[in-house]
């Protein structure tokens, strides 16, 4: 009989075996990525490993999404490269601390829910682009230390081990789920290489991971305004990139587990983790979708797996570096390739014909930007902007006006669709100021005055009618619309009878 324990989260039951084994698997997968990302940023491998430990531990305990894994990431590393070259590692620690403070502020201000403004096609594109990045990054493992492609027997051995790991991960769950398939793949390939004495790339070929407990360290920088002006732009980008990746990963894990995480709590946890990472000699980071998917696919659903992963990672650094450095890279490469295959939204191809062309364009654009620039934050922002412009264009074409003259000789314009900056031109074309009668009523029961451009359009149409000696009356304006028009009360007579009631859905996060 399985034993369960409520750990840090009374709503989530913890299966000891699944959580521990999954955490061990994730820890092994974290090592080469943390080392690689640190090297990308021009930092020592331990800087990335310490960041992975601190980010993983803090967010697992305090985060808003049990089962999600955080650590050192490539997106953050890319942002820090130029600062490392120009000012050194001490400024990196300070930047990460400042970024953490910004992320905590986002959480405390309850702005995490803004991630819901990201349209589904953007999320599809983000996930597909990320899957491509994960896959492409594994191709570097097929190169030697000089950057040349492997050839001959070296290539065939490495490729064979990769395919073996992939086959184990694919077929083992069909036979048994006693042991996570990803962990079994790593152990079987490791054992095969050790027993047969196969000469192949190992984790130790990247760099040594031997070290001690992360040392507490206050950044050795001048505490002055010039320093703040230098690191602030980098910190803002790190904070933004980290939150976008973390909250999108949270949404993806939500969908996979059919549960719901807490975005604001996760933002606070990410900020806390980055602050501690900066004080404990780490390069900072955010949620990692690849490792999170490994964890979730293994069946982990609670916080224990992330805690085990981070603690085991530190154990490897302090006591087990010689053993972990012997792990074949082929096993980890096969694991990450299977992660990329599982990450890709293959279902997105099936809905191409059913999706609006604009959504297909947004999805493909985000996928392309993500895959080419390797900057997930920029890709998401580009996608949101394009989706917003497409939405504005579509709604601008939807404004309509039904016209009729009643028994009293009053002409009515019943407006349908939102009145905003994109639709004011079409709105102005609906009116015939020269031939209309003396009294005009514009009915907004099926419309809404949205922004300042809409207010200006109403003022202009009123002025046009006034020049002809005619009056305009607005009907069925909601309370917020009437508030927007308050400054125009001297020109516009507002009829508030039978105003529709607008309800706002609130959410606690």
C-alpha positions as CSV (number, residue, x, y, z in Angstrom):
1,X,0.0,0.0,0.0
2,X,1.3,3.4,-1.0
3,X,2.1,5.9,1.8
4,X,1.0,9.5,1.5
5,X,2.0,12.6,3.3
6,X,0.7,16.2,3.1
7,X,3.9,18.2,2.6
8,X,3.8,22.0,2.6
9,X,0.5,21.9,0.8
10,X,-2.5,20.4,2.6
11,X,-4.4,20.0,-0.7
12,X,-1.7,17.8,-2.4
13,X,-1.0,14.2,-1.5
14,X,2.6,13.1,-1.9
15,X,3.5,9.6,-3.2
16,X,7.0,9.1,-1.7
17,X,8.3,6.7,-4.3
18,X,7.2,8.6,-7.3
19,X,8.3,11.9,-5.9
20,X,11.8,10.7,-4.8
21,X,12.5,8.8,-8.0
22,X,11.3,11.7,-10.2
23,X,13.3,14.2,-8.2
24,X,16.5,12.1,-8.6
25,X,15.9,11.9,-12.4
26,X,15.4,15.7,-12.6
27,X,18.5,16.3,-10.6
28,X,20.6,14.4,-13.1
29,X,19.1,16.3,-16.0
30,X,19.7,19.6,-14.2
31,X,23.4,19.1,-14.0
32,X,24.5,19.4,-17.6
33,X,22.0,22.2,-18.4
34,X,23.1,24.3,-15.4
35,X,26.7,23.9,-16.4
36,X,26.0,24.7,-20.0
37,X,24.0,27.8,-19.2
38,X,26.7,29.1,-16.9
39,X,29.3,28.7,-19.6
40,X,27.0,30.5,-22.1
41,X,26.9,33.5,-19.7
42,X,30.7,33.3,-19.3
43,X,30.5,32.2,-15.6
44,X,31.9,29.2,-13.7
45,X,29.9,26.0,-13.7
46,X,29.3,26.2,-10.0
47,X,27.6,29.6,-10.5
48,X,25.0,27.8,-12.6
49,X,24.7,24.8,-10.2
50,X,24.3,27.0,-7.2
51,X,21.6,28.9,-9.0
52,X,19.8,25.6,-10.0
53,X,19.9,24.4,-6.3
54,X,18.6,27.7,-4.8
55,X,16.0,28.3,-7.5
56,X,14.7,24.8,-7.3
57,X,14.6,24.5,-3.6
58,X,12.9,27.9,-2.9
59,X,10.3,27.7,-5.6
60,X,9.5,24.1,-4.7
61,X,8.7,25.1,-1.1
62,X,7.1,28.5,-1.7
63,X,5.9,28.4,-5.3
64,X,2.4,28.5,-6.6
65,X,2.7,25.4,-8.8
66,X,3.6,22.1,-7.1
67,X,5.6,19.8,-9.4
68,X,7.1,22.7,-11.5
69,X,10.9,22.8,-11.6
70,X,13.0,26.0,-11.6
71,X,16.7,26.4,-12.1
72,X,19.4,28.2,-14.2
73,X,18.0,28.9,-17.7
74,X,19.4,29.9,-21.0
75,X,17.1,32.8,-21.4
76,X,18.5,34.5,-18.3
77,X,22.0,33.5,-19.3
78,X,21.7,35.3,-22.6
79,X,20.6,38.5,-20.9
80,X,23.6,38.5,-18.6
81,X,26.4,37.8,-21.2
82,X,27.3,41.4,-22.0
83,X,27.2,42.5,-18.3
84,X,29.6,39.6,-17.4
85,X,32.1,40.7,-20.1
86,X,32.0,44.4,-19.2
87,X,31.8,44.3,-15.3
88,X,32.2,40.8,-14.0
89,X,30.4,38.3,-11.9
90,X,29.8,40.6,-8.8
91,X,27.5,42.8,-10.9
92,X,25.6,39.6,-11.9
93,X,24.8,38.8,-8.3
94,X,23.5,42.3,-7.7
95,X,21.5,42.2,-10.9
96,X,19.8,39.0,-9.9
97,X,19.0,40.3,-6.5
98,X,17.4,43.4,-8.0
99,X,15.4,41.3,-10.5
100,X,14.1,39.2,-7.6
101,X,12.9,42.3,-5.9
102,X,11.0,43.3,-9.0
103,X,9.4,39.9,-9.3
104,X,8.3,40.0,-5.7
105,X,6.7,43.4,-6.4
106,X,4.8,41.9,-9.3
107,X,3.5,39.2,-7.0
108,X,2.5,41.4,-4.2
109,X,0.8,43.8,-6.6
110,X,-1.2,40.8,-7.9
111,X,-0.1,41.3,-11.5
112,X,0.6,37.6,-12.1
113,X,-2.9,37.2,-13.6
114,X,-1.8,39.4,-16.6
115,X,-0.3,36.3,-18.1
116,X,-3.9,35.4,-19.0
117,X,-3.7,38.1,-21.6
118,X,-1.5,35.8,-23.6
119,X,-3.7,34.3,-26.3
120,X,-3.8,30.5,-26.9
121,X,-2.1,30.7,-30.3
122,X,0.8,32.5,-28.6
123,X,1.1,29.7,-26.1
124,X,1.0,27.1,-28.9
125,X,3.8,29.0,-30.7
126,X,5.7,29.4,-27.5
127,X,5.6,25.7,-26.7
128,X,6.4,24.6,-30.2
129,X,9.3,27.0,-30.4
130,X,10.6,25.9,-27.1
131,X,10.4,22.2,-28.2
132,X,12.5,23.2,-31.3
133,X,15.0,25.0,-29.0
134,X,15.3,21.9,-26.7
135,X,15.8,19.6,-29.7
136,X,18.3,21.9,-31.5
137,X,20.4,22.4,-28.3
138,X,20.9,18.6,-28.1
139,X,22.6,18.6,-31.5
140,X,25.7,20.2,-29.9
141,X,26.2,16.9,-28.1
142,X,26.9,15.3,-31.5
143,X,30.1,17.5,-31.8
144,X,33.5,17.1,-30.2
145,X,35.4,19.5,-28.0
146,X,36.6,21.5,-31.1
147,X,33.0,22.0,-32.4
148,X,33.4,19.4,-35.2
149,X,30.7,16.9,-35.9
150,X,31.3,13.4,-34.6
151,X,32.3,10.9,-37.3
152,X,32.9,7.1,-37.6
153,X,32.5,4.8,-34.7
154,X,32.3,7.6,-32.2
155,X,29.2,9.0,-33.9
156,X,27.6,5.5,-34.2
157,X,28.2,4.7,-30.6
158,X,26.8,8.0,-29.4
159,X,23.8,7.8,-31.7
160,X,23.1,4.2,-30.7
161,X,23.1,5.1,-27.0
162,X,20.9,8.0,-27.6
163,X,18.4,5.8,-29.5
164,X,18.5,3.2,-26.7
165,X,17.7,5.9,-24.1
166,X,14.8,7.1,-26.3
167,X,13.5,3.6,-26.8
168,X,13.5,2.9,-23.1
169,X,11.7,6.1,-22.3
170,X,9.1,5.3,-25.0
171,X,8.5,1.6,-24.4
172,X,9.1,1.1,-20.7
173,X,5.8,2.8,-19.5
174,X,3.9,0.4,-21.7
175,X,5.3,-2.5,-19.6
176,X,5.6,-1.0,-16.1
177,X,5.5,2.3,-14.2
178,X,7.3,1.0,-11.1
179,X,10.3,3.1,-12.0
180,X,10.2,6.4,-14.0
181,X,11.2,5.6,-17.6
182,X,13.6,8.5,-17.8
183,X,15.5,7.4,-14.7
184,X,15.6,3.8,-16.0
185,X,17.0,5.0,-19.3
186,X,19.8,7.0,-17.5
187,X,20.7,4.0,-15.3
188,X,20.6,1.4,-18.0
189,X,22.8,3.4,-20.4
190,X,25.1,4.3,-17.5
191,X,25.4,0.7,-16.6
192,X,26.0,-0.5,-20.2
193,X,28.7,2.1,-20.7
194,X,30.4,1.2,-17.4
195,X,30.3,-2.6,-17.8
196,X,31.4,-2.7,-21.5
197,X,33.9,0.1,-21.1
198,X,32.4,2.1,-23.9
199,X,34.3,5.3,-24.7
200,X,31.8,8.1,-25.1
201,X,31.1,11.6,-23.9
202,X,30.2,12.1,-20.2
203,X,29.0,15.0,-18.0
204,X,32.6,15.4,-16.9
205,X,33.6,16.4,-20.4
206,X,31.6,19.6,-20.0
207,X,33.4,20.8,-16.8
208,X,34.0,19.6,-13.3
209,X,31.0,20.0,-11.0
210,X,32.9,19.5,-7.7
211,X,32.3,22.2,-5.1
212,X,30.9,22.9,-1.6
213,X,27.8,24.4,-0.1
214,X,26.9,27.7,-1.8
215,X,28.8,30.5,0.1
216,X,26.9,33.5,1.4
217,X,28.3,36.5,-0.4
218,X,27.2,40.2,-0.5
219,X,28.0,41.5,-4.0
220,X,31.3,43.5,-3.9
221,X,30.1,46.5,-5.9
222,X,29.9,50.2,-5.2
223,X,26.6,51.0,-3.6
224,X,25.8,54.2,-5.6
225,X,23.4,55.5,-8.1
226,X,25.7,54.8,-11.0
227,X,25.6,51.1,-10.2
228,X,21.9,51.1,-10.0
229,X,21.6,52.8,-13.4
230,X,23.9,50.2,-14.8
231,X,22.2,47.1,-13.5
232,X,18.6,48.3,-13.6
233,X,18.0,47.6,-17.3
234,X,19.5,44.1,-17.1
235,X,17.5,43.4,-13.9
236,X,14.3,44.5,-15.5
237,X,14.8,42.2,-18.5
238,X,15.8,39.3,-16.3
239,X,12.7,39.8,-14.1
240,X,10.4,40.1,-17.2
241,X,11.9,37.1,-19.0
242,X,11.8,35.0,-15.8
243,X,8.2,35.8,-15.0
244,X,7.0,35.2,-18.6
245,X,8.7,31.8,-18.8
246,X,7.7,30.8,-15.3
247,X,4.0,31.8,-15.6
248,X,3.7,30.3,-19.1
249,X,5.3,27.1,-17.8
250,X,2.8,27.2,-14.9
251,X,-0.1,27.4,-17.4
252,X,1.3,24.4,-19.4
253,X,1.7,22.3,-16.3
254,X,-1.8,23.3,-15.2
255,X,-3.2,21.9,-18.5
256,X,-1.2,18.7,-18.2
257,X,-2.3,18.0,-14.6
258,X,-5.8,19.5,-14.9
259,X,-5.2,21.6,-11.8
260,X,-4.6,25.2,-11.3
261,X,-1.5,27.0,-9.9
262,X,-1.3,30.4,-8.3
263,X,0.5,32.9,-10.5
264,X,1.0,35.7,-7.9
265,X,2.4,33.2,-5.4
266,X,4.8,31.8,-8.0
267,X,6.0,35.4,-8.9
268,X,6.8,36.0,-5.2
269,X,8.6,32.6,-5.0
270,X,10.6,33.3,-8.1
271,X,11.6,36.7,-6.7
272,X,12.6,35.2,-3.4
273,X,14.6,32.5,-5.1
274,X,16.5,35.0,-7.3
275,X,17.3,37.2,-4.3
276,X,18.7,34.2,-2.4
277,X,20.5,33.0,-5.5
278,X,22.3,36.4,-5.8
279,X,23.4,36.3,-2.1
280,X,24.5,32.6,-2.4
281,X,26.7,33.0,-5.5
282,X,24.2,31.9,-8.1
283,X,23.4,33.4,-11.5
284,X,19.6,33.3,-11.0
285,X,17.0,31.7,-13.2
286,X,13.3,30.8,-13.6
287,X,11.0,27.9,-14.3
288,X,12.4,25.2,-16.7
289,X,9.7,23.7,-19.0
290,X,11.9,20.8,-20.0
291,X,12.6,19.6,-16.5
292,X,9.1,20.4,-15.4
293,X,7.7,18.1,-18.1
294,X,10.1,15.4,-17.1
295,X,8.9,15.7,-13.5
296,X,5.2,15.7,-14.5
297,X,5.5,12.9,-17.0
298,X,7.1,10.8,-14.3
299,X,3.9,11.2,-12.2
300,X,5.1,13.8,-9.7
301,X,2.4,16.2,-8.7
302,X,3.6,17.7,-5.4
303,X,6.5,19.8,-3.9
304,X,8.6,16.9,-2.7
305,X,10.0,16.0,-6.1
306,X,11.4,19.6,-6.6
307,X,12.9,19.6,-3.1
308,X,14.5,16.2,-3.8
309,X,15.8,17.4,-7.1
310,X,17.5,20.5,-5.7
311,X,18.9,18.7,-2.6
312,X,20.2,15.8,-4.7
313,X,21.8,18.4,-7.1
314,X,23.7,19.9,-4.2
315,X,24.6,16.4,-2.9
316,X,26.1,15.7,-6.4
317,X,28.2,18.9,-6.2
318,X,29.4,18.3,-2.6
319,X,29.8,14.5,-2.5
320,X,29.0,12.8,-5.7
321,X,30.7,14.8,-8.4
322,X,33.0,12.0,-9.5
323,X,30.1,9.6,-10.0
324,X,27.8,12.2,-11.8
325,X,30.7,13.3,-14.1
326,X,30.7,9.7,-15.4
327,X,27.1,9.8,-16.5
328,X,27.0,9.4,-20.4
329,X,25.8,12.5,-22.2
330,X,24.0,10.2,-24.6
331,X,21.5,9.2,-21.9
332,X,20.7,12.8,-21.0
333,X,20.6,13.7,-24.7
334,X,18.1,11.0,-25.5
335,X,16.0,12.1,-22.5
336,X,15.9,15.8,-23.6
337,X,15.1,14.8,-27.2
338,X,12.1,12.8,-25.9
339,X,11.1,15.9,-23.8
340,X,11.2,18.0,-26.9
341,X,9.0,15.5,-28.7
342,X,6.6,15.5,-25.8
343,X,6.6,19.3,-25.5
344,X,5.7,20.0,-29.1
345,X,2.0,20.6,-29.6
346,X,1.4,18.1,-32.4
347,X,-2.3,18.8,-32.1
348,X,-1.8,22.3,-33.4
349,X,-1.3,20.8,-36.9
350,X,-4.8,19.2,-36.7
351,X,-6.5,22.5,-36.0
352,X,-4.9,24.5,-38.8
353,X,-7.9,24.3,-41.0
354,X,-10.3,25.1,-38.2
355,X,-8.3,28.0,-36.7
356,X,-8.7,31.6,-38.1
357,X,-5.9,32.4,-40.4
358,X,-4.8,35.2,-38.1
359,X,-4.4,32.8,-35.2
360,X,-2.4,30.4,-37.4
361,X,-0.2,33.4,-38.4
362,X,0.4,34.3,-34.8
363,X,1.3,30.8,-33.8
364,X,3.7,30.4,-36.6
365,X,5.3,33.8,-36.0
366,X,5.8,33.0,-32.3
367,X,7.3,29.6,-33.1
368,X,9.7,31.2,-35.6
369,X,10.8,34.0,-33.3
370,X,11.3,31.6,-30.4
371,X,13.3,29.1,-32.5
372,X,15.4,31.7,-34.3
373,X,16.1,34.3,-31.5
374,X,16.0,31.8,-28.6
375,X,14.4,34.6,-26.7
376,X,11.1,33.3,-25.3
377,X,10.1,36.7,-23.7
378,X,10.6,38.6,-27.0
379,X,8.6,35.9,-28.9
380,X,5.7,36.1,-26.4
381,X,5.6,39.9,-26.5
382,X,5.7,39.9,-30.3
383,X,2.9,37.3,-30.4
384,X,0.8,39.3,-27.9
385,X,1.3,42.5,-29.9
386,X,0.4,40.8,-33.2
387,X,-2.7,39.1,-31.6
388,X,-3.8,42.5,-30.1
389,X,-3.5,44.2,-33.5
390,X,-5.4,41.5,-35.3
391,X,-8.1,41.6,-32.6
392,X,-8.3,45.4,-32.9
393,X,-8.5,45.1,-36.7
394,X,-11.2,42.5,-36.6
395,X,-13.3,44.5,-34.1
396,X,-12.8,47.7,-36.0
397,X,-14.7,46.1,-38.9
398,X,-17.6,44.9,-36.8
399,X,-19.1,48.2,-35.8
400,X,-22.6,48.6,-37.4
401,X,-25.4,51.1,-37.2
402,X,-29.1,50.4,-37.7
403,X,-31.0,53.5,-38.6
404,X,-34.7,54.5,-38.5
405,X,-36.9,57.5,-37.9
406,X,-39.6,57.2,-35.3
407,X,-43.2,58.6,-35.3
408,X,-41.9,61.9,-33.7
409,X,-39.4,62.5,-36.5
410,X,-36.4,61.6,-34.3
411,X,-33.7,59.6,-36.1
412,X,-32.2,56.7,-34.2
413,X,-28.7,55.2,-34.7
414,X,-28.5,51.9,-32.9
415,X,-24.8,51.1,-32.7
416,X,-23.5,47.5,-32.6
417,X,-19.9,46.7,-31.8
418,X,-17.2,48.5,-29.6
419,X,-16.3,52.1,-30.3
420,X,-12.6,52.5,-29.9
421,X,-9.6,53.9,-31.7
422,X,-9.8,51.2,-34.4
423,X,-13.4,51.7,-35.3
424,X,-13.9,55.5,-35.1
425,X,-13.4,56.0,-38.8
426,X,-16.1,53.5,-39.7
427,X,-18.3,55.0,-36.9
428,X,-18.0,58.5,-38.4
429,X,-19.1,57.3,-41.8
430,X,-22.4,56.1,-40.5
431,X,-23.9,59.6,-40.0
432,X,-25.6,61.9,-42.5
433,X,-25.3,65.3,-40.7
434,X,-26.7,67.3,-43.6
435,X,-29.8,65.3,-44.3
436,X,-30.7,64.1,-40.8
437,X,-33.6,65.7,-38.8
438,X,-33.2,68.1,-36.0
439,X,-33.1,65.5,-33.2
440,X,-30.7,62.6,-33.3
441,X,-30.4,59.7,-30.8
442,X,-27.4,57.4,-30.7
443,X,-28.2,54.2,-28.9
444,X,-25.3,52.3,-27.3
445,X,-27.2,49.4,-25.8
446,X,-25.3,47.0,-28.0
447,X,-22.1,49.0,-28.0
448,X,-19.5,50.4,-25.7
449,X,-17.4,53.6,-25.5
450,X,-14.0,52.3,-24.8
451,X,-11.2,54.9,-25.0
452,X,-10.3,58.5,-25.5
453,X,-10.4,58.1,-29.3
454,X,-14.1,57.1,-28.9
455,X,-14.8,60.1,-26.8
456,X,-13.2,62.4,-29.3
457,X,-15.3,60.8,-32.1
458,X,-18.5,61.5,-30.1
459,X,-17.4,65.1,-29.5
460,X,-16.7,65.6,-33.2
461,X,-20.0,64.1,-34.4
462,X,-21.8,66.3,-31.8
463,X,-20.0,69.4,-33.1
464,X,-20.9,68.5,-36.7
465,X,-24.6,68.3,-35.8
466,X,-24.4,71.5,-33.7
467,X,-23.1,73.4,-36.7
468,X,-26.3,72.3,-38.5
469,X,-28.4,73.5,-35.6
470,X,-29.2,69.9,-34.5
471,X,-29.0,68.1,-31.1
472,X,-27.6,64.7,-30.2
473,X,-28.7,62.5,-27.4
474,X,-26.8,59.4,-26.2
475,X,-28.7,56.5,-24.8
476,X,-28.0,53.3,-22.8
477,X,-24.5,54.2,-21.8
478,X,-22.9,52.1,-19.0
479,X,-21.7,53.8,-15.9
480,X,-18.0,53.7,-16.9
481,X,-18.9,55.1,-20.3
482,X,-20.8,58.0,-18.7
483,X,-17.8,58.6,-16.5
484,X,-15.6,58.8,-19.5
485,X,-18.0,61.4,-21.1
486,X,-18.2,63.5,-17.9
487,X,-16.2,66.3,-19.4
488,X,-18.5,66.5,-22.4
489,X,-21.7,67.0,-20.4
490,X,-22.0,70.6,-21.6
491,X,-22.4,69.5,-25.2
492,X,-24.0,66.0,-24.9
493,X,-27.3,65.1,-23.2
494,X,-27.0,61.6,-21.8
495,X,-30.1,59.5,-21.2
496,X,-29.3,57.0,-18.5
497,X,-32.6,55.2,-18.5
498,X,-32.6,51.4,-19.0
499,X,-28.8,51.3,-18.9
500,X,-27.5,47.7,-19.2
501,X,-25.7,46.3,-16.2
502,X,-22.1,45.3,-16.7
503,X,-20.7,42.7,-14.3
504,X,-17.0,42.3,-13.8
505,X,-15.6,38.9,-12.9
506,X,-13.1,39.0,-10.1
507,X,-10.5,36.4,-9.3
508,X,-8.5,35.7,-6.2
509,X,-5.0,34.6,-6.8
